[in-house]
C-alpha cells in the first residue's frame, strides 16, 4: 500500500515543482539570513540590543502567527514558507 508522498509513490505535479525549486529557494533564504545578520549587527551597534529586541520579538511573533494561519488553512507552499 502506497501513500501519496511515500517512497516509490508517484508525486503530484505540485510536489514535483516544489522539489525542483527547493535548492533555489533554500539558497535565497540563506542569502536573506546573511543580509539580515549583517543589518542586525549594525543596528545593534548603533541603537543597542534593548531597543532592538522588543520590536524584533513582536515582529517574530506576528509573522509566526500569520505563518501558522496559512499552514492551518491548507495554503502552505514552498513559496509561502520562504516568504514567511
C-alpha positions in Angstrom: 0.0 0.0 0.0 1.4 3.3 -1.1 0.5 6.7 0.3 1.0 9.9 -1.6 4.4 11.2 -0.9 5.7 7.9 0.3 8.9 6.5 -1.4 8.1 4.9 -4.7 4.7 6.6 -5.0 4.2 9.0 -7.8 4.5 12.6 -6.7 1.8 15.2 -7.6 2.8 17.9 -10.1 2.8 20.5 -7.2 5.1 18.4 -5.1 7.4 17.8 -8.1 7.6 21.5 -8.8 8.3 22.3 -5.2 11.0 19.7 -5.2 12.6 21.2 -8.2 12.6 24.7 -6.7 13.8 23.6 -3.3 17.6 24.2 -3.9 17.0 27.7 -5.3 14.5 28.7 -2.6 16.9 27.4 0.1 19.7 29.5 -1.4 17.5 32.6 -1.4 16.6 32.0 2.2 20.2 31.6 3.2 21.1 34.8 1.4 18.4 36.7 3.2 19.5 35.4 6.5 23.1 36.5 5.8 22.0 40.0 4.8 19.7 40.2 7.9 22.5 39.2 10.1 24.8 42.0 8.8 22.0 44.6 9.1 21.1 43.4 12.6 24.7 43.6 13.8 25.0 47.2 12.5 21.6 48.2 14.1 22.6 46.7 17.5 25.9 48.6 17.5 24.1 51.8 16.6 20.9 51.5 18.8 21.7 48.9 21.4 20.2 45.5 22.0 17.4 46.7 24.3 15.8 48.9 21.6 16.1 46.1 19.0 15.0 43.0 21.0 11.4 44.1 21.9 10.2 45.1 18.4 12.0 42.1 17.0 10.1 39.8 19.4 6.8 41.4 18.5 7.6 41.1 14.8 8.7 37.5 15.1 5.5 36.6 17.0 3.3 38.3 14.4 5.0 36.6 11.5 4.8 33.2 13.2 1.0 33.7 13.8 0.5 34.6 10.2 2.5 31.5 9.1 0.5 29.3 11.4 -2.7 30.6 10.0 -1.6 30.0 6.4 -0.4 26.4 7.3 -3.7 25.6 9.2 -5.8 26.9 6.3 -4.0 24.4 4.0 -2.5 27.0 1.7 1.1 26.4 2.6 3.5 26.1 -0.3 7.3 26.3 -0.7 6.8 30.0 -1.7 4.7 31.0 1.3 7.1 29.2 3.5 10.1 31.1 2.0 8.3 34.5 2.2 7.1 34.0 5.8 
